[in-house]
Every structure is written in C-alpha cells, then in structure tokens.
Amino acid sequence: MRKPFVAGNWKMNMDLASSLALARELKGRVGERADVTLAVCPPFCYLKAVADVLAGSAVAVGGQNMYPEPKGAFTGELSAEMLLDVGCTYVILGHSERRHVMGEGDELINAKVLRALQAGLKPILCVGETIEQRKADRTGEVVTGQVRAALGGVSADQMARITIAYEPVWAIGTGLNATPQQAQEVHAMIRSLLADIHGRAVADLLVIQYGGSVKPDNAADLMTMPDVDGALVGGASLKANAFVPIIDACPGAA
Ligand code: PGA
C-alpha cells in the first residue's frame, strides 16, 4: 500500500513574512496528518525559517535544487549537506524549469540524485515531455530516457527513498492539466519500467506524483487513478486554501 505524497513547490515566490504565515497555517491545518506524506519546498533563503515553524509537524521541508558536490568553489550553489543542515528531508531534482530554463541535462541530474541519496536526502525526481514531444508521439520514449538516465547507479534499496514526479512540461503553470487517463498512462509506464529495472516489489512501492496545474477541482479525479500517488503542486501550493483541499482529495484522506 502506497501512502499518497503531496508536496508544494513554492518556486521563486513568497517573501519571509508570507512563507512564515503559510507554514504556520499549514502546521495548524494539516500538521498532524498521518494518512498523507506532506512536504513544502520554499526558496532556499526561507528554508530554515520555514523548517523551524514546521519542526515536529507532519509537514516536511525540501529544497528545490542542489549541487552534486559536498562543498567547494561553486559560487551560488548549495550542497545536500547544507539542505540537511537547515532541516530538509527532500530535494526536488530535474524539475522542468531546471532542465529547460537553466539547461540541466540528464548527466547532471543523475549526479545530483546519487549525491542526494548518499548524503541522506530523499529526491523528488521530475520527468516529463514537452508539447512537441507529446504531439510527435514521443512521450514514452522521452520519459523512459529521463527516468533511466536519472536513476543510473541507484540501487533497489535506495529506490525506497525516491519519489518520481511526472510533470508534463505543457501542463506546468499553464492551467492545462493532463487528463486523469493521460496521467495514468504515463504513471503506469514508469512503474512498469521500474519493474523491469528493479523488480515488481520495488516498482509497487514507488510513489509517483503527478504535477502540472493541479488544483482543488481536478485533484480528486487525478488521484483516484491507480498509479497516481499524490501531487507535486506549484501555483496552488502558495495558499493554504488551495493546498489543503488538494491534500484532502487524496484517496483515503480527509
Ligand atoms: P504548477 O507547477 O502546479 O504551477 O503547474 C507544478 C510544478 O512545476 O511542480
């Protein structure tokens, strides 16, 4: 039985006061939930403050990115150790904005996944196709390639600490979300790929989130799909009044 996992990706939004206010509100409204795994991923500069507010609650904290070296001359970057030091449990890796805006490739993302695991963080690995790739019927090939590349060298045991977020690039921040059937099709494909790589038992335990314009009014339909195990939420995670109903939409929750 997989527990649903809902994570909020705040991206480059919020300020200190609004971050603290949202963290306090989430702690009050969902801080005791045991039926859903919960996390928020604030901008780096607010991580420690948010983690302090959420300490002892059910809402974990994650970084939005990291660099795959423990320390050194990497101006502007942060290590896995630094994320752990300020209270992070998770780190989002391979987000499409990192891939497409910052030009990150599969090799770098793989290095980050391996380093995060080695340091003790839990990666949320994002994969997804562009609209051109979907129209060219290349979704399966693209997502398979991203998953295989990012998870190269990851052991079956380490897979228990990985979450995959399927986020079609054309659905992120656009208001265009994948239909529940489109999401299910790709999620099932990812799970069977993992079964090929690590066996059915590992694949059955893998939590696969859907991301891309998840909102309170579409969350329930997405999350009733058998291979959709929660959501990675951008825009709708910035307000408790949108984020909490998404959590409540998880099967078995509320
Ligand atoms: P969105 O972002 O919910 O605003 O589409 C999702 C994401 O990028 O993780």
Residues whose N, C-alpha, C, O or C-beta is under 5 A from the ligand:
A	BS01	PGA	N9 A171 I172 G173 T174 G211 G212 S213 V214 L232 V233 G234 G235 A236
